[in-house]
Amino acid sequence: QEDLVLMRRGDDEYRLVAASLCFPSSWSLVEKFGGSMSAIHEGVPDFNGHRMGLMVQRIFERLEEDKPVWRLNWSLYTDTELHHPVSGLRDEVLCEPDLAFEQLYVRVEKQTLRRLPKSGDVLFTIRVHHDPIHSLLKHPDGGQLAQALKTQLLGLTEEQLDYKGIKAHASTIAQALDMVAEERV
């Protein structure tokens, strides 16, 4: 069930030229189709003109046919829907850590990039996985995973929290993750 996005080198940047997108996380193909990398990532904090955008540009430029690369990207939702064109928990109410502990799902995208041999285009794939936060209680490394997610959460800027749609809930989510860590000790 991987989504497929084809990026082609243009005069100035890579552009989105073809895609099969069924399970977006915080974006719409209609809005992004034909756009350059910088246009696609407009509104993503710390991307355009910053380290992350420059790093992605370098990866695209240096990507070799026989050496695909991958990365993970996470977000939080209160359901297991695969189709999520709007980010995060904007309209949700999570006032208690116990409620967040029971309702939250970690959505992880495994993203790959590979250069196609004949065209030189870059194929970007996205596979979505999601698990309830409380499933970390059953995982042998659940406490460490919960603390690592909490560290990432607390390391986000206000703009990044807002982009992920979790700004209003960050402290409650951190407390819910502490509950997992405490249970696993």
C-alpha positions as CSV (number, residue, x, y, z in Angstrom):
1,Q,0.0,0.0,0.0
2,E,2.8,2.4,-0.7
3,D,2.0,5.7,-2.2
4,L,4.2,6.6,-5.2
5,V,5.4,10.0,-6.2
6,L,7.6,10.7,-9.2
7,M,9.9,13.8,-9.1
8,R,11.7,15.0,-12.2
9,R,14.5,17.5,-12.5
10,G,13.4,20.7,-14.1
11,D,15.4,23.8,-15.0
12,D,15.6,25.0,-11.4
13,E,14.4,22.2,-9.1
14,Y,12.8,18.8,-9.0
15,R,9.1,18.9,-9.6
16,L,6.2,16.5,-8.8
17,V,5.2,15.1,-12.3
18,A,3.2,11.9,-11.5
19,A,1.8,10.2,-8.4
20,S,-0.5,7.6,-7.0
21,L,-1.4,9.0,-3.6
22,C,-4.1,7.4,-1.5
23,F,-2.8,7.9,2.1
24,P,-1.5,11.5,2.4
25,S,-0.3,12.9,5.7
26,S,-1.1,16.6,5.8
27,W,-1.2,17.3,2.1
28,S,-3.2,17.1,-1.1
29,L,-2.0,15.9,-4.5
30,V,-4.3,18.5,-6.2
31,E,-2.5,21.3,-4.3
32,K,1.0,20.0,-4.9
33,F,0.9,18.5,-8.4
34,G,3.4,20.1,-10.8
35,G,5.0,22.0,-7.9
36,S,8.8,22.3,-7.3
37,M,10.3,21.0,-4.1
38,S,10.2,24.4,-2.5
39,A,6.6,25.0,-3.5
40,I,5.6,21.5,-2.2
41,H,7.2,22.3,1.1
42,E,5.9,25.9,1.4
43,G,4.6,26.2,4.9
44,V,6.8,23.5,6.3
45,P,8.8,25.1,9.2
46,D,12.6,25.2,8.7
47,F,12.5,23.7,5.2
48,N,12.9,26.3,2.5
49,G,16.1,28.2,2.9
50,H,17.1,26.2,5.9
51,R,19.2,23.1,6.7
52,M,16.5,20.5,6.0
53,G,15.6,21.8,2.6
54,L,19.3,22.1,1.5
55,M,19.9,18.6,2.8
56,V,17.0,17.2,0.8
57,Q,18.2,19.0,-2.3
58,R,21.7,17.5,-1.9
59,I,20.2,14.0,-1.4
60,F,18.2,14.3,-4.6
61,E,21.2,15.6,-6.6
62,R,23.6,12.9,-5.3
63,L,21.1,9.9,-5.3
64,E,22.6,7.0,-7.2
65,E,20.5,4.4,-9.1
66,D,21.7,1.4,-7.1
67,K,21.6,3.1,-3.7
68,P,18.1,4.0,-2.5
69,V,17.7,5.9,0.8
70,W,15.0,6.0,3.4
71,R,13.8,7.9,6.4
72,L,11.0,7.9,8.9
73,N,8.5,10.7,9.6
74,W,6.0,10.7,12.5
75,S,2.8,12.4,13.4
76,L,0.0,11.9,15.9
77,Y,-3.7,11.3,15.3
78,T,-6.7,10.0,17.3
79,D,-7.7,7.4,14.7
80,T,-6.3,4.8,12.3
81,E,-7.5,6.3,9.1
82,L,-4.9,6.1,6.4
83,H,-6.3,9.1,4.4
84,H,-5.3,12.2,6.4
85,P,-4.9,15.2,4.2
86,V,-5.2,17.5,7.3
87,S,-2.6,17.4,10.0
88,G,-2.8,16.3,13.6
89,L,-5.2,17.0,16.4
90,R,-6.4,20.5,15.5
91,D,-10.1,19.9,16.4
92,E,-9.5,17.2,19.0
93,V,-9.8,17.8,22.8
94,L,-7.2,16.0,24.8
95,C,-7.3,17.6,28.3
96,E,-6.2,14.6,30.3
97,P,-3.1,12.4,29.8
98,D,-5.2,9.3,30.5
99,L,-7.5,10.2,27.6
100,A,-4.5,10.9,25.3
101,F,-2.9,7.6,26.4
102,E,-6.0,5.8,25.2
103,Q,-6.8,7.8,22.1
104,L,-3.5,8.6,20.5
105,Y,-2.0,6.8,17.6
106,V,1.6,7.2,16.3
107,R,1.5,7.4,12.5
108,V,4.9,6.6,11.0
109,E,5.7,7.1,7.4
110,K,8.6,5.0,5.9
111,Q,9.7,7.1,3.0
112,T,12.2,5.9,0.3
113,L,13.9,7.7,-2.5
114,R,15.4,5.9,-5.5
115,R,16.8,7.1,-8.8
116,L,15.2,5.4,-11.8
117,P,17.9,4.2,-14.3
118,K,16.5,5.3,-17.7
119,S,14.8,8.6,-16.9
120,G,16.9,9.8,-14.0
121,D,13.7,10.7,-12.2
122,V,13.4,10.1,-8.5
123,L,10.7,7.8,-7.2
124,F,9.5,8.8,-3.7
125,T,7.5,6.1,-1.9
126,I,5.6,6.4,1.3
127,R,4.3,3.5,3.5
128,V,2.1,4.4,6.5
129,H,2.2,2.4,9.7
130,H,0.2,3.4,12.8
131,D,0.0,2.0,16.4
132,P,-1.8,3.1,19.5
133,I,0.4,4.8,22.1
134,H,-0.8,2.3,24.7
135,S,0.7,-0.6,22.6
136,L,4.1,0.6,23.8
137,L,3.2,-1.0,27.1
138,K,3.5,-4.4,25.4
139,H,6.7,-3.6,23.5
140,P,10.0,-4.7,25.2
141,D,11.5,-1.3,24.6
142,G,8.3,0.6,25.1
143,G,9.6,2.9,27.8
144,Q,12.6,3.9,25.8
145,L,10.5,4.4,22.7
146,A,8.0,6.6,24.6
147,Q,10.8,8.7,26.1
148,A,12.4,9.0,22.6
149,L,9.1,10.2,21.2
150,K,8.7,12.6,24.1
151,T,12.2,14.0,23.5
152,Q,11.4,14.6,19.9
153,L,8.0,16.2,20.8
154,L,9.6,18.6,23.3
155,G,12.4,19.4,20.9
156,L,9.9,20.8,18.3
157,T,9.6,24.6,17.9
158,E,6.2,26.3,18.3
159,E,6.0,26.5,14.5
160,Q,6.7,22.8,14.1
161,L,4.2,21.9,16.8
162,D,1.6,24.0,15.0
163,Y,2.4,22.4,11.6
164,K,2.0,18.9,13.1
165,G,-1.3,20.1,14.6
166,I,-0.3,19.2,18.1
167,K,0.6,22.6,19.6
168,A,-2.3,22.8,22.0
169,H,-1.7,19.3,23.2
170,A,2.1,18.9,23.5
171,S,2.2,18.9,27.3
172,T,-0.7,16.5,27.6
173,I,0.9,14.1,25.1
174,A,4.3,14.4,26.9
175,Q,2.5,13.3,30.1
176,A,0.8,10.4,28.3
177,L,4.2,9.3,27.1
178,D,5.6,9.5,30.6
179,M,2.7,7.2,31.7
180,V,4.1,4.6,29.2
181,A,7.6,5.0,30.5
182,E,6.5,4.7,34.1
183,E,4.5,1.5,33.4
184,R,7.5,0.0,31.6
185,V,10.0,0.5,34.5
